C-alpha cells in the first residue's frame, strides 16, 4: 500500500543529503530552499558570482 509518511520522509532524507554535499552550511541552505506547504526550490542566484 501507499505510505505517505514514508514517501515524504524519503524526499526529506534525499534533500538533506544533497544539502550536505552542495551547501557551505547545510543548516542554513542557500541553494535548496524549503517552501513550507509547497516543497523545495533551487535558488540559482546563490550560485551566480555577480559578473
N, C-alpha and C positions, 0 to 999 in steps of 0.2 A: 504494500500500500504506500500511499504518499505520506511522507513525514515532513511537514512544512518546517518544523523547528530544525530538524537535521539539515535540510537544504539551505536554510538561512545561515545556520552555523557554518556550513561548508564554505559559503561565499565569504563570510567574515574571516575565517581562517586563511583563505587564499589572499584576501586583501591585506591582512596583517603580514603575511609572508612577503608579498610584493613590496609593501612599505618598508620592511626590514632591509630589502635589497636596494631600493632606489632612494629612500629618504635619508637625509643627513641626521634627522632626529625623528624616528617613526612615531613618537608620542605627540609631535607637532607637525603633521604632514603638510607639505607644500604642494605636492603633485597630485595625490589622490585624496580628494576631499570627500567627507561624508555629508550627504544632503539628507538630513533627517526627514523621514516619511517618504523619501523618494528612492534613494540608493547612493551611488557613488558617482563622482565627476572627476575626470582627469583635467587638471589645470596646466595647460601647456605654457601659459605665461610665466610660470615659475621656472621653466626651462630656457626662456629667452635671455640672452645676455645683454640686451639693450642696444645692440649695434644697429 
